[in-house]
């Protein structure tokens, strides 16, 4: 009798579903369409943003999502790495946001640069921070800095996106 590897309900994998192969972050067992949808939702990117950030045409992503072609391993690894980054730091209140470091809190220019690197609009940033968009905009227009925790969270995301800039 063949033994099935089973995990309990966690990380978006249902109870009783077989585990992915070791060493590939458990993603090989999932279709490219599910992976793309999960990554786009977790990162807050549209398909157009995914195209711009990866340098891969939207038509390729659509083919992979439909199962018409196999997604290259390097693209899968890149998507999984960015998704893991956004899961590790989903909000400034996450326990994984380590305080400290020698960077001062981010001002308006640093926030704009981080948004460009991450690929977020001001709207998405405000939503992810749990801040009202108008309040965030006024804070930045006055030249004020983010509080240290939010600034550090944005630093972590920016550094991760610089590390995993393209597949």
C-alpha positions in Angstrom: 0.0 0.0 0.0 1.5 3.3 -1.1 1.7 5.9 1.7 0.6 9.4 1.0 2.3 12.3 2.6 -0.4 14.4 4.2 -0.2 17.8 6.0 -2.8 19.5 8.1 -4.6 22.7 7.1 -1.9 25.4 6.7 -0.3 27.6 4.1 -3.3 27.5 1.8 -3.0 23.7 1.3 -6.1 21.8 2.2 -6.1 19.0 4.7 -5.5 15.7 3.0 -3.9 17.1 -0.1 -0.6 15.4 -1.1 2.6 17.4 -0.3 4.7 18.8 -3.2 8.1 17.3 -4.0 10.8 18.3 -1.5 13.1 21.1 -2.6 10.7 23.0 -4.8 8.8 24.8 -2.1 5.8 22.6 -2.6 4.7 24.3 -5.8 5.3 21.7 -8.4 2.1 19.9 -7.5 0.0 23.1 -8.2 -1.0 24.3 -11.6 0.6 27.4 -13.1 -2.8 29.1 -13.1 -3.2 28.6 -9.4 0.3 29.7 -8.7 -0.1 32.9 -10.8 -3.4 33.7 -9.1 -2.0 33.2 -5.7 1.1 35.2 -6.3 -0.8 38.1 -7.9 -3.2 38.2 -5.0 -0.5 38.0 -2.4 1.7 40.6 -4.0 -1.1 43.0 -5.0 -0.1 43.0 -8.7 -2.2 43.0 -11.8 -1.2 41.0 -14.9 0.2 44.1 -16.5 2.3 44.7 -13.4 3.5 41.1 -13.5 4.5 41.6 -17.2 6.4 44.8 -16.5 8.3 43.4 -13.5 9.3 40.1 -15.1 9.9 41.3 -18.7 7.8 38.4 -19.9 4.8 39.1 -22.2 1.3 38.7 -20.8 0.5 36.2 -23.5 3.1 33.8 -21.9 1.5 34.1 -18.5 -1.9 33.4 -20.0 -0.6 30.3 -21.8 0.9 29.0 -18.6 -2.3 29.8 -16.7 -4.4 27.8 -19.2 -1.9 24.9 -19.1 -1.0 25.3 -22.8 2.7 25.5 -22.0 5.0 24.6 -19.1 6.1 27.5 -16.8 9.9 27.7 -16.7 11.5 26.7 -13.4 13.2 30.1 -13.0 9.9 32.0 -13.3 8.3 29.6 -10.8 11.1 30.1 -8.3 11.0 33.9 -8.8 7.2 34.0 -8.2 7.5 31.7 -5.2 10.2 33.8 -3.6 8.3 37.0 -4.0 5.1 35.4 -2.7 7.1 34.1 0.3 8.4 37.6 1.0 4.9 39.1 1.0 3.6 36.3 3.2 6.4 36.9 5.6 5.7 40.6 5.7 2.0 41.0 5.1 1.6 44.1 7.1 3.6 46.5 9.3 2.1 44.8 12.3 3.6 41.4 11.5 5.7 39.8 14.2 8.4 39.1 11.6 9.1 42.9 11.1 12.3 43.3 13.0 12.9 46.7 14.4 16.4 48.2 14.5 18.9 48.9 11.8 20.7 52.1 10.9 18.3 53.5 8.3 16.2 56.5 9.4 12.4 56.3 8.9 11.3 56.7 5.3 10.3 60.1 4.0 8.2 60.9 0.9 11.0 60.2 -1.6 12.0 56.9 0.0 8.3 55.8 0.1 7.9 56.7 -3.6 11.1 54.8 -4.4 10.0 51.7 -2.4 6.6 51.8 -4.2 8.3 51.9 -7.6 10.6 49.0 -6.6 7.8 46.9 -5.2 5.4 47.8 -8.0 2.6 49.2 -5.9 0.5 52.3 -6.3 -0.2 54.7 -3.5 -3.6 53.1 -3.2 -2.2 49.6 -2.7 0.4 50.8 -0.2 -2.2 52.5 1.9 -4.4 49.4 1.8 -1.5 47.1 2.8 -0.5 49.5 5.6 -4.0 49.7 6.9 -4.0 53.5 6.5 -6.6 55.7 4.8 -5.2 56.8 1.4 -5.9 60.5 2.0 -4.3 60.5 5.4 -1.1 58.8 3.9 -1.0 61.2 1.0 -1.3 64.3 3.3 1.3 62.9 5.6 3.7 62.5 2.7 2.8 65.9 1.1 3.7 67.6 4.4 7.2 66.0 4.2 6.7 63.9 7.3 8.3 60.5 7.7 6.6 57.2 8.3 6.7 55.7 11.8 9.6 53.4 12.3 7.6 50.1 12.2 6.0 50.9 8.9 9.2 52.2 7.5 11.1 49.0 8.5 8.3 46.9 6.9 8.6 48.8 3.7 12.4 48.5 3.8 12.1 44.7 4.1 9.7 44.5 1.1 11.9 46.8 -1.0 15.1 44.9 -0.2 13.3 41.6 -1.1 12.2 43.0 -4.4 15.7 44.3 -5.2 17.0 40.8 -4.4 14.4 39.1 -6.6 14.1 41.8 -9.3 13.6 39.5 -12.3 13.4 35.8 -13.1 
